[in-house]
Amino acid sequence: MAKTEEAQKSGFNPNEFAKETKEELDKVVWPSRQQLIGESVSVILMVTLSATTIYFVDQLFHWAQVKVFG
């Protein structure tokens, strides 16, 4: 209960927030440039493949709908 009261009394301190944010960002392990490029290319390829697949399935259903309901 004391911690809760202490937290409520202290309020928001922008300087403390900035300091804690910087400390947390220092803990982050950032990817290398090569890893970042490789993973970005993989994501772009998968999104393109997924979009193309969805497009062709949509066209197939459109073709079938035209044949059935003509």
mmCIF file as Biopython writes it, N, C-alpha, C and O atoms, coordinates in Angstrom:
data_model
#
loop_
_atom_site.group_PDB
_atom_site.id
_atom_site.type_symbol
_atom_site.label_atom_id
_atom_site.label_alt_id
_atom_site.label_comp_id
_atom_site.label_asym_id
_atom_site.label_entity_id
_atom_site.label_seq_id
_atom_site.pdbx_PDB_ins_code
_atom_site.Cartn_x
_atom_site.Cartn_y
_atom_site.Cartn_z
_atom_site.occupancy
_atom_site.B_iso_or_equiv
_atom_site.auth_seq_id
_atom_site.auth_asym_id
_atom_site.pdbx_PDB_model_num
ATOM 1   N N  . MET A ? 1  ? 0.822   -1.183  0.000   1.0 0.0 1  A 1 
ATOM 2   C CA . MET A ? 1  ? 0.000   0.000   0.000   1.0 0.0 1  A 1 
ATOM 3   C C  . MET A ? 1  ? 0.869   1.252   0.000   1.0 0.0 1  A 1 
ATOM 4   O O  . MET A ? 1  ? 0.506   2.260   -0.605  1.0 0.0 1  A 1 
ATOM 5   N N  . ALA A ? 2  ? 2.004   1.192   0.669   1.0 0.0 2  A 1 
ATOM 6   C CA . ALA A ? 2  ? 2.895   2.342   0.728   1.0 0.0 2  A 1 
ATOM 7   C C  . ALA A ? 2  ? 3.438   2.677   -0.657  1.0 0.0 2  A 1 
ATOM 8   O O  . ALA A ? 2  ? 3.594   3.848   -1.003  1.0 0.0 2  A 1 
ATOM 9   N N  . LYS A ? 3  ? 3.726   1.639   -1.452  1.0 0.0 3  A 1 
ATOM 10  C CA . LYS A ? 3  ? 4.238   1.877   -2.802  1.0 0.0 3  A 1 
ATOM 11  C C  . LYS A ? 3  ? 3.189   2.571   -3.666  1.0 0.0 3  A 1 
ATOM 12  O O  . LYS A ? 3  ? 3.518   3.452   -4.460  1.0 0.0 3  A 1 
ATOM 13  N N  . THR A ? 4  ? 1.951   2.181   -3.513  1.0 0.0 4  A 1 
ATOM 14  C CA . THR A ? 4  ? 0.873   2.792   -4.287  1.0 0.0 4  A 1 
ATOM 15  C C  . THR A ? 4  ? 0.732   4.263   -3.929  1.0 0.0 4  A 1 
ATOM 16  O O  . THR A ? 4  ? 0.593   5.110   -4.811  1.0 0.0 4  A 1 
ATOM 17  N N  . GLU A ? 5  ? 0.767   4.565   -2.649  1.0 0.0 5  A 1 
ATOM 18  C CA . GLU A ? 5  ? 0.657   5.956   -2.210  1.0 0.0 5  A 1 
ATOM 19  C C  . GLU A ? 5  ? 1.852   6.760   -2.689  1.0 0.0 5  A 1 
ATOM 20  O O  . GLU A ? 5  ? 1.710   7.917   -3.085  1.0 0.0 5  A 1 
ATOM 21  N N  . GLU A ? 6  ? 3.037   6.146   -2.652  1.0 0.0 6  A 1 
ATOM 22  C CA . GLU A ? 6  ? 4.247   6.835   -3.094  1.0 0.0 6  A 1 
ATOM 23  C C  . GLU A ? 6  ? 4.174   7.116   -4.595  1.0 0.0 6  A 1 
ATOM 24  O O  . GLU A ? 6  ? 4.569   8.191   -5.046  1.0 0.0 6  A 1 
ATOM 25  N N  . ALA A ? 7  ? 3.677   6.167   -5.355  1.0 0.0 7  A 1 
ATOM 26  C CA . ALA A ? 7  ? 3.560   6.349   -6.799  1.0 0.0 7  A 1 
ATOM 27  C C  . ALA A ? 7  ? 2.552   7.446   -7.125  1.0 0.0 7  A 1 
ATOM 28  O O  . ALA A ? 7  ? 2.756   8.221   -8.060  1.0 0.0 7  A 1 
ATOM 29  N N  . GLN A ? 8  ? 1.478   7.515   -6.366  1.0 0.0 8  A 1 
ATOM 30  C CA . GLN A ? 8  ? 0.471   8.536   -6.618  1.0 0.0 8  A 1 
ATOM 31  C C  . GLN A ? 8  ? 0.979   9.920   -6.234  1.0 0.0 8  A 1 
ATOM 32  O O  . GLN A ? 8  ? 0.621   10.904  -6.881  1.0 0.0 8  A 1 
ATOM 33  N N  . LYS A ? 9  ? 1.794   10.013  -5.210  1.0 0.0 9  A 1 
ATOM 34  C CA . LYS A ? 9  ? 2.316   11.300  -4.772  1.0 0.0 9  A 1 
ATOM 35  C C  . LYS A ? 9  ? 3.322   11.854  -5.775  1.0 0.0 9  A 1 
ATOM 36  O O  . LYS A ? 9  ? 3.356   13.058  -6.029  1.0 0.0 9  A 1 
ATOM 37  N N  . SER A ? 10 ? 4.146   10.967  -6.347  1.0 0.0 10 A 1 
ATOM 38  C CA . SER A ? 10 ? 5.228   11.441  -7.195  1.0 0.0 10 A 1 
ATOM 39  C C  . SER A ? 10 ? 4.721   12.047  -8.502  1.0 0.0 10 A 1 
ATOM 40  O O  . SER A ? 10 ? 5.318   13.006  -8.991  1.0 0.0 10 A 1 
ATOM 41  N N  . GLY A ? 11 ? 3.653   11.528  -9.077  1.0 0.0 11 A 1 
ATOM 42  C CA . GLY A ? 11 ? 3.128   12.076  -10.321 1.0 0.0 11 A 1 
ATOM 43  C C  . GLY A ? 11 ? 4.044   11.783  -11.499 1.0 0.0 11 A 1 
ATOM 44  O O  . GLY A ? 11 ? 4.939   10.943  -11.405 1.0 0.0 11 A 1 
ATOM 45  N N  . PHE A ? 12 ? 3.821   12.468  -12.591 1.0 0.0 12 A 1 
ATOM 46  C CA . PHE A ? 12 ? 4.592   12.261  -13.810 1.0 0.0 12 A 1 
ATOM 47  C C  . PHE A ? 12 ? 5.742   13.247  -13.857 1.0 0.0 12 A 1 
ATOM 48  O O  . PHE A ? 12 ? 5.547   14.457  -13.746 1.0 0.0 12 A 1 
ATOM 49  N N  . ASN A ? 13 ? 6.944   12.713  -14.022 1.0 0.0 13 A 1 
ATOM 50  C CA . ASN A ? 13 ? 8.136   13.541  -14.111 1.0 0.0 13 A 1 
ATOM 51  C C  . ASN A ? 13 ? 8.746   13.339  -15.498 1.0 0.0 13 A 1 
ATOM 52  O O  . ASN A ? 13 ? 9.300   12.272  -15.763 1.0 0.0 13 A 1 
ATOM 53  N N  . PRO A ? 14 ? 8.663   14.326  -16.386 1.0 0.0 14 A 1 
ATOM 54  C CA . PRO A ? 14 ? 9.173   14.163  -17.749 1.0 0.0 14 A 1 
ATOM 55  C C  . PRO A ? 14 ? 10.664  13.846  -17.810 1.0 0.0 14 A 1 
ATOM 56  O O  . PRO A ? 14 ? 11.096  13.067  -18.660 1.0 0.0 14 A 1 
ATOM 57  N N  . ASN A ? 15 ? 11.449  14.439  -16.919 1.0 0.0 15 A 1 
ATOM 58  C CA . ASN A ? 15 ? 12.891  14.174  -16.923 1.0 0.0 15 A 1 
ATOM 59  C C  . ASN A ? 15 ? 13.180  12.730  -16.544 1.0 0.0 15 A 1 
ATOM 60  O O  . ASN A ? 15 ? 14.026  12.080  -17.157 1.0 0.0 15 A 1 
ATOM 61  N N  . GLU A ? 16 ? 12.482  12.232  -15.539 1.0 0.0 16 A 1 
ATOM 62  C CA . GLU A ? 16 ? 12.657  10.839  -15.114 1.0 0.0 16 A 1 
ATOM 63  C C  . GLU A ? 16 ? 12.196  9.891   -16.224 1.0 0.0 16 A 1 
ATOM 64  O O  . GLU A ? 16 ? 12.832  8.870   -16.484 1.0 0.0 16 A 1 
ATOM 65  N N  . PHE A ? 17 ? 11.101  10.236  -16.863 1.0 0.0 17 A 1 
ATOM 66  C CA . PHE A ? 17 ? 10.588  9.415   -17.966 1.0 0.0 17 A 1 
ATOM 67  C C  . PHE A ? 17 ? 11.611  9.338   -19.098 1.0 0.0 17 A 1 
ATOM 68  O O  . PHE A ? 17 ? 11.863  8.255   -19.627 1.0 0.0 17 A 1 
ATOM 69  N N  . ALA A ? 18 ? 12.199  10.467  -19.473 1.0 0.0 18 A 1 
ATOM 70  C CA . ALA A ? 18 ? 13.195  10.493  -20.547 1.0 0.0 18 A 1 
ATOM 71  C C  . ALA A ? 18 ? 14.423  9.671   -20.160 1.0 0.0 18 A 1 
ATOM 72  O O  . ALA A ? 18 ? 14.974  8.945   -20.987 1.0 0.0 18 A 1 
ATOM 73  N N  . LYS A ? 19 ? 14.849  9.788   -18.907 1.0 0.0 19 A 1 
ATOM 74  C CA . LYS A ? 19 ? 16.015  9.036   -18.435 1.0 0.0 19 A 1 
ATOM 75  C C  . LYS A ? 19 ? 15.739  7.531   -18.485 1.0 0.0 19 A 1 
ATOM 76  O O  . LYS A ? 19 ? 16.576  6.763   -18.958 1.0 0.0 19 A 1 
ATOM 77  N N  . GLU A ? 20 ? 14.577  7.113   -18.002 1.0 0.0 20 A 1 
ATOM 78  C CA . GLU A ? 20 ? 14.227  5.688   -18.004 1.0 0.0 20 A 1 
ATOM 79  C C  . GLU A ? 20 ? 14.051  5.158   -19.427 1.0 0.0 20 A 1 
ATOM 80  O O  . GLU A ? 20 ? 14.401  4.014   -19.720 1.0 0.0 20 A 1 
ATOM 81  N N  . THR A ? 21 ? 13.509  5.993   -20.301 1.0 0.0 21 A 1 
ATOM 82  C CA . THR A ? 21 ? 13.354  5.586   -21.698 1.0 0.0 21 A 1 
ATOM 83  C C  . THR A ? 21 ? 14.711  5.361   -22.337 1.0 0.0 21 A 1 
ATOM 84  O O  . THR A ? 21 ? 14.903  4.374   -23.046 1.0 0.0 21 A 1 
ATOM 85  N N  . LYS A ? 22 ? 15.657  6.261   -22.097 1.0 0.0 22 A 1 
ATOM 86  C CA . LYS A ? 22 ? 17.005  6.107   -22.647 1.0 0.0 22 A 1 
ATOM 87  C C  . LYS A ? 22 ? 17.667  4.849   -22.101 1.0 0.0 22 A 1 
ATOM 88  O O  . LYS A ? 22 ? 18.339  4.135   -22.845 1.0 0.0 22 A 1 
ATOM 89  N N  . GLU A ? 23 ? 17.488  4.566   -20.816 1.0 0.0 23 A 1 
ATOM 90  C CA . GLU A ? 23 ? 18.060  3.354   -20.224 1.0 0.0 23 A 1 
ATOM 91  C C  . GLU A ? 23 ? 17.494  2.099   -20.884 1.0 0.0 23 A 1 
ATOM 92  O O  . GLU A ? 23 ? 18.232  1.150   -21.150 1.0 0.0 23 A 1 
ATOM 93  N N  . GLU A ? 24 ? 16.195  2.093   -21.148 1.0 0.0 24 A 1 
ATOM 94  C CA . GLU A ? 24 ? 15.576  0.930   -21.795 1.0 0.0 24 A 1 
ATOM 95  C C  . GLU A ? 24 ? 16.054  0.786   -23.237 1.0 0.0 24 A 1 
ATOM 96  O O  . GLU A ? 24 ? 16.299  -0.329  -23.698 1.0 0.0 24 A 1 
ATOM 97  N N  . LEU A ? 25 ? 16.189  1.899   -23.950 1.0 0.0 25 A 1 
ATOM 98  C CA . LEU A ? 25 ? 16.663  1.830   -25.334 1.0 0.0 25 A 1 
ATOM 99  C C  . LEU A ? 25 ? 18.115  1.367   -25.416 1.0 0.0 25 A 1 
ATOM 100 O O  . LEU A ? 25 ? 18.517  0.762   -26.409 1.0 0.0 25 A 1 
ATOM 101 N N  . ASP A ? 26 ? 18.900  1.646   -24.383 1.0 0.0 26 A 1 
ATOM 102 C CA . ASP A ? 26 ? 20.285  1.166   -24.357 1.0 0.0 26 A 1 
ATOM 103 C C  . ASP A ? 26 ? 20.346  -0.353  -24.232 1.0 0.0 26 A 1 
ATOM 104 O O  . ASP A ? 26 ? 21.343  -0.961  -24.620 1.0 0.0 26 A 1 
ATOM 105 N N  . LYS A ? 27 ? 19.300  -0.975  -23.700 1.0 0.0 27 A 1 
ATOM 106 C CA . LYS A ? 27 ? 19.259  -2.430  -23.532 1.0 0.0 27 A 1 
ATOM 107 C C  . LYS A ? 27 ? 18.890  -3.155  -24.827 1.0 0.0 27 A 1 
ATOM 108 O O  . LYS A ? 27 ? 19.110  -4.360  -24.949 1.0 0.0 27 A 1 
ATOM 109 N N  . VAL A ? 28 ? 18.330  -2.426  -25.788 1.0 0.0 28 A 1 
ATOM 110 C CA . VAL A ? 28 ? 17.859  -3.040  -27.033 1.0 0.0 28 A 1 
ATOM 111 C C  . VAL A ? 28 ? 19.048  -3.493  -27.868 1.0 0.0 28 A 1 
ATOM 112 O O  . VAL A ? 28 ? 20.032  -2.770  -28.019 1.0 0.0 28 A 1 
ATOM 113 N N  . VAL A ? 29 ? 18.938  -4.714  -28.413 1.0 0.0 29 A 1 
ATOM 114 C CA . VAL A ? 29 ? 19.959  -5.214  -29.334 1.0 0.0 29 A 1 
ATOM 115 C C  . VAL A ? 29 ? 19.447  -4.923  -30.741 1.0 0.0 29 A 1 
ATOM 116 O O  . VAL A ? 29 ? 18.526  -5.582  -31.222 1.0 0.0 29 A 1 
ATOM 117 N N  . TRP A ? 30 ? 20.045  -3.940  -31.393 1.0 0.0 30 A 1 
ATOM 118 C CA . TRP A ? 30 ? 19.595  -3.519  -32.710 1.0 0.0 30 A 1 
ATOM 119 C C  . TRP A ? 30 ? 20.176  -4.441  -33.770 1.0 0.0 30 A 1 
ATOM 120 O O  . TRP A ? 30 ? 21.311  -4.897  -33.630 1.0 0.0 30 A 1 
ATOM 121 N N  . PRO A ? 31 ? 19.413  -4.728  -34.842 1.0 0.0 31 A 1 
ATOM 122 C CA . PRO A ? 31 ? 19.917  -5.614  -35.897 1.0 0.0 31 A 1 
ATOM 123 C C  . PRO A ? 31 ? 21.007  -4.928  -36.713 1.0 0.0 31 A 1 
ATOM 124 O O  . PRO A ? 31 ? 21.068  -3.703  -36.809 1.0 0.0 31 A 1 
ATOM 125 N N  . SER A ? 32 ? 21.870  -5.767  -37.300 1.0 0.0 32 A 1 
ATOM 126 C CA . SER A ? 32 ? 22.900  -5.214  -38.173 1.0 0.0 32 A 1 
ATOM 127 C C  . SER A ? 32 ? 22.244  -4.742  -39.470 1.0 0.0 32 A 1 
ATOM 128 O O  . SER A ? 32 ? 21.098  -5.087  -39.758 1.0 0.0 32 A 1 
ATOM 129 N N  . ARG A ? 33 ? 22.975  -3.959  -40.238 1.0 0.0 33 A 1 
ATOM 130 C CA . ARG A ? 33 ? 22.436  -3.454  -41.502 1.0 0.0 33 A 1 
ATOM 131 C C  . ARG A ? 33 ? 22.090  -4.612  -42.436 1.0 0.0 33 A 1 
ATOM 132 O O  . ARG A ? 33 ? 21.044  -4.599  -43.084 1.0 0.0 33 A 1 
ATOM 133 N N  . GLN A ? 34 ? 22.972  -5.614  -42.503 1.0 0.0 34 A 1 
ATOM 134 C CA . GLN A ? 34 ? 22.749  -6.768  -43.376 1.0 0.0 34 A 1 
ATOM 135 C C  . GLN A ? 34 ? 21.496  -7.537  -42.936 1.0 0.0 34 A 1 
ATOM 136 O O  . GLN A ? 34 ? 20.685  -7.930  -43.775 1.0 0.0 34 A 1 
ATOM 137 N N  . GLN A ? 35 ? 21.341  -7.749  -41.642 1.0 0.0 35 A 1 
ATOM 138 C CA . GLN A ? 35 ? 20.169  -8.458  -41.130 1.0 0.0 35 A 1 
ATOM 139 C C  . GLN A ? 35 ? 18.894  -7.653  -41.408 1.0 0.0 35 A 1 
ATOM 140 O O  . GLN A ? 35 ? 17.872  -8.227  -41.786 1.0 0.0 35 A 1 
ATOM 141 N N  . LEU A ? 36 ? 18.948  -6.355  -41.228 1.0 0.0 36 A 1 
ATOM 142 C CA . LEU A ? 36 ? 17.789  -5.497  -41.477 1.0 0.0 36 A 1 
ATOM 143 C C  . LEU A ? 36 ? 17.369  -5.556  -42.943 1.0 0.0 36 A 1 
ATOM 144 O O  . LEU A ? 36 ? 16.180  -5.673  -43.243 1.0 0.0 36 A 1 
ATOM 145 N N  . ILE A ? 37 ? 18.327  -5.476  -43.849 1.0 0.0 37 A 1 
ATOM 146 C CA . ILE A ? 37 ? 18.022  -5.532  -45.280 1.0 0.0 37 A 1 
ATOM 147 C C  . ILE A ? 37 ? 17.458  -6.896  -45.646 1.0 0.0 37 A 1 
ATOM 148 O O  . ILE A ? 37 ? 16.466  -6.982  -46.370 1.0 0.0 37 A 1 
ATOM 149 N N  . GLY A ? 38 ? 18.080  -7.962  -45.154 1.0 0.0 38 A 1 
ATOM 150 C CA . GLY A ? 38 ? 17.614  -9.314  -45.464 1.0 0.0 38 A 1 
ATOM 151 C C  . GLY A ? 38 ? 16.197  -9.565  -44.983 1.0 0.0 38 A 1 
ATOM 152 O O  . GLY A ? 38 ? 15.383  -10.128 -45.716 1.0 0.0 38 A 1 
ATOM 153 N N  . GLU A ? 39 ? 15.898  -9.162  -43.782 1.0 0.0 39 A 1 
ATOM 154 C CA . GLU A ? 39 ? 14.553  -9.373  -43.241 1.0 0.0 39 A 1 
ATOM 155 C C  . GLU A ? 39 ? 13.528  -8.472  -43.921 1.0 0.0 39 A 1 
ATOM 156 O O  . GLU A ? 39 ? 12.380  -8.875  -44.106 1.0 0.0 39 A 1 
ATOM 157 N N  . SER A ? 40 ? 13.925  -7.266  -44.293 1.0 0.0 40 A 1 
ATOM 158 C CA . SER A ? 40 ? 13.011  -6.373  -45.014 1.0 0.0 40 A 1 
ATOM 159 C C  . SER A ? 40 ? 12.660  -6.948  -46.381 1.0 0.0 40 A 1 
ATOM 160 O O  . SER A ? 40 ? 11.503  -6.901  -46.798 1.0 0.0 40 A 1 
ATOM 161 N N  . VAL A ? 41 ? 13.657  -7.492  -47.080 1.0 0.0 41 A 1 
ATOM 162 C CA . VAL A ? 41 ? 13.404  -8.118  -48.381 1.0 0.0 41 A 1 
ATOM 163 C C  . VAL A ? 41 ? 12.475  -9.313  -48.204 1.0 0.0 41 A 1 
ATOM 164 O O  . VAL A ? 41 ? 11.563  -9.508  -49.007 1.0 0.0 41 A 1 
ATOM 165 N N  . SER A ? 42 ? 12.693  -10.110 -47.170 1.0 0.0 42 A 1 
ATOM 166 C CA . SER A ? 42 ? 11.826  -11.264 -46.915 1.0 0.0 42 A 1 
ATOM 167 C C  . SER A ? 42 ? 10.381  -10.829 -46.681 1.0 0.0 42 A 1 
ATOM 168 O O  . SER A ? 42 ? 9.454   -11.441 -47.211 1.0 0.0 42 A 1 
ATOM 169 N N  . VAL A ? 43 ? 10.191  -9.794  -45.904 1.0 0.0 43 A 1 
ATOM 170 C CA . VAL A ? 43 ? 8.840   -9.300  -45.620 1.0 0.0 43 A 1 
ATOM 171 C C  . VAL A ? 43 ? 8.185   -8.780  -46.900 1.0 0.0 43 A 1 
ATOM 172 O O  . VAL A ? 43 ? 7.019   -9.075  -47.161 1.0 0.0 43 A 1 
ATOM 173 N N  . ILE A ? 44 ? 8.918   -8.017  -47.690 1.0 0.0 44 A 1 
ATOM 174 C CA . ILE A ? 44 ? 8.361   -7.481  -48.934 1.0 0.0 44 A 1 
ATOM 175 C C  . ILE A ? 44 ? 7.979   -8.612  -49.880 1.0 0.0 44 A 1 
ATOM 176 O O  . ILE A ? 44 ? 6.921   -8.562  -50.507 1.0 0.0 44 A 1 
ATOM 177 N N  . LEU A ? 45 ? 8.829   -9.633  -49.990 1.0 0.0 45 A 1 
ATOM 178 C CA . LEU A ? 45 ? 8.518   -10.771 -50.856 1.0 0.0 45 A 1 
ATOM 179 C C  . LEU A ? 45 ? 7.279   -11.527 -50.375 1.0 0.0 45 A 1 
ATOM 180 O O  . LEU A ? 45 ? 6.429   -11.896 -51.185 1.0 0.0 45 A 1 
ATOM 181 N N  . MET A ? 46 ? 7.171   -11.756 -49.082 1.0 0.0 46 A 1 
ATOM 182 C CA . MET A ? 46 ? 6.014   -12.484 -48.552 1.0 0.0 46 A 1 
ATOM 183 C C  . MET A ? 46 ? 4.722   -11.682 -48.725 1.0 0.0 46 A 1 
ATOM 184 O O  . MET A ? 46 ? 3.678   -12.257 -49.033 1.0 0.0 46 A 1 
ATOM 185 N N  . VAL A ? 47 ? 4.780   -10.384 -48.535 1.0 0.0 47 A 1 
ATOM 186 C CA . VAL A ? 47 ? 3.592   -9.543  -48.730 1.0 0.0 47 A 1 
ATOM 187 C C  . VAL A ? 47 ? 3.179   -9.569  -50.198 1.0 0.0 47 A 1 
ATOM 188 O O  . VAL A ? 47 ? 1.993   -9.668  -50.512 1.0 0.0 47 A 1 
ATOM 189 N N  . THR A ? 48 ? 4.163   -9.480  -51.095 1.0 0.0 48 A 1 
ATOM 190 C CA . THR A ? 48 ? 3.871   -9.536  -52.530 1.0 0.0 48 A 1 
ATOM 191 C C  . THR A ? 48 ? 3.273   -10.881 -52.910 1.0 0.0 48 A 1 
ATOM 192 O O  . THR A ? 48 ? 2.299   -10.936 -53.659 1.0 0.0 48 A 1 
ATOM 193 N N  . LEU A ? 49 ? 3.846   -11.963 -52.402 1.0 0.0 49 A 1 
ATOM 194 C CA . LEU A ? 49 ? 3.328   -13.304 -52.685 1.0 0.0 49 A 1 
ATOM 195 C C  . LEU A ? 49 ? 1.904   -13.465 -52.151 1.0 0.0 49 A 1 
ATOM 196 O O  . LEU A ? 49 ? 1.038   -14.003 -52.841 1.0 0.0 49 A 1 
ATOM 197 N N  . SER A ? 50 ? 1.664   -13.008 -50.944 1.0 0.0 50 A 1 
ATOM 198 C CA . SER A ? 50 ? 0.326   -13.110 -50.349 1.0 0.0 50 A 1 
ATOM 199 C C  . SER A ? 50 ? -0.690  -12.291 -51.140 1.0 0.0 50 A 1 
ATOM 200 O O  . SER A ? 50 ? -1.792  -12.766 -51.416 1.0 0.0 50 A 1 
ATOM 201 N N  . ALA A ? 51 ? -0.326  -11.069 -51.503 1.0 0.0 51 A 1 
ATOM 202 C CA . ALA A ? 51 ? -1.244  -10.213 -52.261 1.0 0.0 51 A 1 
ATOM 203 C C  . ALA A ? 51 ? -1.545  -10.817 -53.626 1.0 0.0 51 A 1 
ATOM 204 O O  . ALA A ? 51 ? -2.687  -10.780 -54.084 1.0 0.0 51 A 1 
ATOM 205 N N  . THR A ? 52 ? -0.526  -11.372 -54.276 1.0 0.0 52 A 1 
ATOM 206 C CA . THR A ? 52 ? -0.726  -11.999 -55.586 1.0 0.0 52 A 1 
ATOM 207 C C  . THR A ? 52 ? -1.634  -13.216 -55.472 1.0 0.0 52 A 1 
ATOM 208 O O  . THR A ? 52 ? -2.520  -13.413 -56.304 1.0 0.0 52 A 1 
ATOM 209 N N  . THR A ? 53 ? -1.417  -14.025 -54.453 1.0 0.0 53 A 1 
ATOM 210 C CA . THR A ? 53 ? -2.264  -15.203 -54.237 1.0 0.0 53 A 1 
ATOM 211 C C  . THR A ? 53 ? -3.715  -14.791 -54.003 1.0 0.0 53 A 1 
ATOM 212 O O  . THR A ? 53 ? -4.629  -15.372 -54.588 1.0 0.0 53 A 1 
ATOM 213 N N  . ILE A ? 54 ? -3.925  -13.805 -53.161 1.0 0.0 54 A 1 
ATOM 214 C CA . ILE A ? 54 ? -5.283  -13.325 -52.889 1.0 0.0 54 A 1 
ATOM 215 C C  . ILE A ? 54 ? -5.918  -12.781 -54.165 1.0 0.0 54 A 1 
ATOM 216 O O  . ILE A ? 54 ? -7.101  -13.013 -54.413 1.0 0.0 54 A 1 
ATOM 217 N N  . TYR A ? 55 ? -5.149  -12.063 -54.973 1.0 0.0 55 A 1 
ATOM 218 C CA . TYR A ? 55 ? -5.668  -11.524 -56.230 1.0 0.0 55 A 1 
ATOM 219 C C  . TYR A ? 55 ? -6.141  -12.648 -57.147 1.0 0.0 55 A 1 
ATOM 220 O O  . TYR A ? 55 ? -7.241  -12.579 -57.696 1.0 0.0 55 A 1 
ATOM 221 N N  . PHE A ? 56 ? -5.310  -13.691 -57.318 1.0 0.0 56 A 1 
ATOM 222 C CA . PHE A ? 56 ? -5.682  -14.784 -58.216 1.0 0.0 56 A 1 
ATOM 223 C C  . PHE A ? 56 ? -6.873  -15.586 -57.689 1.0 0.0 56 A 1 
ATOM 224 O O  . PHE A ? 56 ? -7.724  -16.008 -58.471 1.0 0.0 56 A 1 
ATOM 225 N N  . VAL A ? 57 ? -6.942  -15.795 -56.400 1.0 0.0 57 A 1 
ATOM 226 C CA . VAL A ? 57 ? -8.101  -16.484 -55.826 1.0 0.0 57 A 1 
ATOM 227 C C  . VAL A ? 57 ? -9.357  -15.636 -56.040 1.0 0.0 57 A 1 
ATOM 228 O O  . VAL A ? 57 ? -10.417 -16.171 -56.364 1.0 0.0 57 A 1 
ATOM 229 N N  . ASP A ? 58 ? -9.244  -14.330 -55.863 1.0 0.0 58 A 1 
ATOM 230 C CA . ASP A ? 58 ? -10.375 -13.435 -56.096 1.0 0.0 58 A 1 
ATOM 231 C C  . ASP A ? 58 ? -10.819 -13.497 -57.559 1.0 0.0 58 A 1 
ATOM 232 O O  . ASP A ? 58 ? -12.016 -13.533 -57.844 1.0 0.0 58 A 1 
ATOM 233 N N  . GLN A ? 59 ? -9.864  -13.508 -58.479 1.0 0.0 59 A 1 
ATOM 234 C CA . GLN A ? 59 ? -10.199 -13.610 -59.902 1.0 0.0 59 A 1 
ATOM 235 C C  . GLN A ? 59 ? -10.881 -14.940 -60.220 1.0 0.0 59 A 1 
ATOM 236 O O  . GLN A ? 59 ? -11.807 -14.986 -61.030 1.0 0.0 59 A 1 
ATOM 237 N N  . LEU A ? 60 ? -10.427 -16.014 -59.586 1.0 0.0 60 A 1 
ATOM 238 C CA . LEU A ? 60 ? -11.045 -17.323 -59.779 1.0 0.0 60 A 1 
ATOM 239 C C  . LEU A ? 60 ? -12.505 -17.304 -59.317 1.0 0.0 60 A 1 
ATOM 240 O O  . LEU A ? 60 ? -13.388 -17.795 -60.021 1.0 0.0 60 A 1 
ATOM 241 N N  . PHE A ? 61 ? -12.753 -16.744 -58.148 1.0 0.0 61 A 1 
ATOM 242 C CA . PHE A ? 61 ? -14.124 -16.656 -57.649 1.0 0.0 61 A 1 
ATOM 243 C C  . PHE A ? 61 ? -14.979 -15.741 -58.533 1.0 0.0 61 A 1 
ATOM 244 O O  . PHE A ? 61 ? -16.160 -16.012 -58.747 1.0 0.0 61 A 1 
ATOM 245 N N  . HIS A ? 62 ? -14.391 -14.672 -59.040 1.0 0.0 62 A 1 
ATOM 246 C CA . HIS A ? 62 ? -15.125 -13.784 -59.940 1.0 0.0 62 A 1 
ATOM 247 C C  . HIS A ? 62 ? -15.507 -14.534 -61.219 1.0 0.0 62 A 1 
ATOM 248 O O  . HIS A ? 62 ? -16.646 -14.439 -61.677 1.0 0.0 62 A 1 
ATOM 249 N N  . TRP A ? 63 ? -14.569 -15.269 -61.789 1.0 0.0 63 A 1 
ATOM 250 C CA . TRP A ? 63 ? -14.833 -16.061 -62.990 1.0 0.0 63 A 1 
ATOM 251 C C  . TRP A ? 63 ? -15.951 -17.077 -62.728 1.0 0.0 63 A 1 
ATOM 252 O O  . TRP A ? 63 ? -16.862 -17.235 -63.541 1.0 0.0 63 A 1 
ATOM 253 N N  . ALA A ? 64 ? -15.867 -17.766 -61.575 1.0 0.0 64 A 1 
ATOM 254 C CA . ALA A ? 64 ? -16.889 -18.756 -61.231 1.0 0.0 64 A 1 
ATOM 255 C C  . ALA A ? 64 ? -18.252 -18.090 -61.041 1.0 0.0 64 A 1 
ATOM 256 O O  . ALA A ? 64 ? -19.274 -18.637 -61.455 1.0 0.0 64 A 1 
ATOM 257 N N  . GLN A ? 65 ? -18.270 -16.933 -60.427 1.0 0.0 65 A 1 
ATOM 258 C CA . GLN A ? 65 ? -19.528 -16.208 -60.206 1.0 0.0 65 A 1 
ATOM 259 C C  . GLN A ? 65 ? -20.157 -15.805 -61.530 1.0 0.0 65 A 1 
ATOM 260 O O  . GLN A ? 65 ? -21.375 -15.893 -61.692 1.0 0.0 65 A 1 
ATOM 261 N N  . VAL A ? 66 ? -19.336 -15.363 -62.483 1.0 0.0 66 A 1 
ATOM 262 C CA . VAL A ? 66 ? -19.857 -14.990 -63.799 1.0 0.0 66 A 1 
ATOM 263 C C  . VAL A ? 66 ? -20.428 -16.215 -64.505 1.0 0.0 66 A 1 
ATOM 264 O O  . VAL A ? 66 ? -21.478 -16.125 -65.142 1.0 0.0 66 A 1 
ATOM 265 N N  . LYS A ? 67 ? -19.749 -17.362 -64.401 1.0 0.0 67 A 1 
ATOM 266 C CA . LYS A ? 67 ? -20.231 -18.586 -65.045 1.0 0.0 67 A 1 
ATOM 267 C C  . LYS A ? 67 ? -21.547 -19.070 -64.427 1.0 0.0 67 A 1 
ATOM 268 O O  . LYS A ? 67 ? -22.439 -19.529 -65.140 1.0 0.0 67 A 1 
ATOM 269 N N  . VAL A ? 68 ? -21.662 -18.966 -63.110 1.0 0.0 68 A 1 
ATOM 270 C CA . VAL A ? 68 ? -22.851 -19.468 -62.422 1.0 0.0 68 A 1 
ATOM 271 C C  . VAL A ? 68 ? -24.029 -18.510 -62.591 1.0 0.0 68 A 1 
ATOM 272 O O  . VAL A ? 68 ? -25.132 -18.931 -62.937 1.0 0.0 68 A 1 
ATOM 273 N N  . PHE A ? 69 ? -23.791 -17.230 -62.347 1.0 0.0 69 A 1 
ATOM 274 C CA . PHE A ? 69 ? -24.888 -16.262 -62.339 1.0 0.0 69 A 1 
ATOM 275 C C  . PHE A ? 69 ? -24.985 -15.463 -63.634 1.0 0.0 69 A 1 
ATOM 276 O O  . PHE A ? 69 ? -25.942 -14.716 -63.841 1.0 0.0 69 A 1 
ATOM 277 N N  . GLY A ? 70 ? -23.984 -15.625 -64.507 1.0 0.0 70 A 1 
ATOM 278 C CA . GLY A ? 70 ? -23.864 -15.066 -65.799 1.0 0.0 70 A 1 
ATOM 279 C C  . GLY A ? 70 ? -24.446 -13.836 -66.188 1.0 0.0 70 A 1 
ATOM 280 O O  . GLY A ? 70 ? -24.294 -13.416 -67.335 1.0 0.0 70 A 1 
#
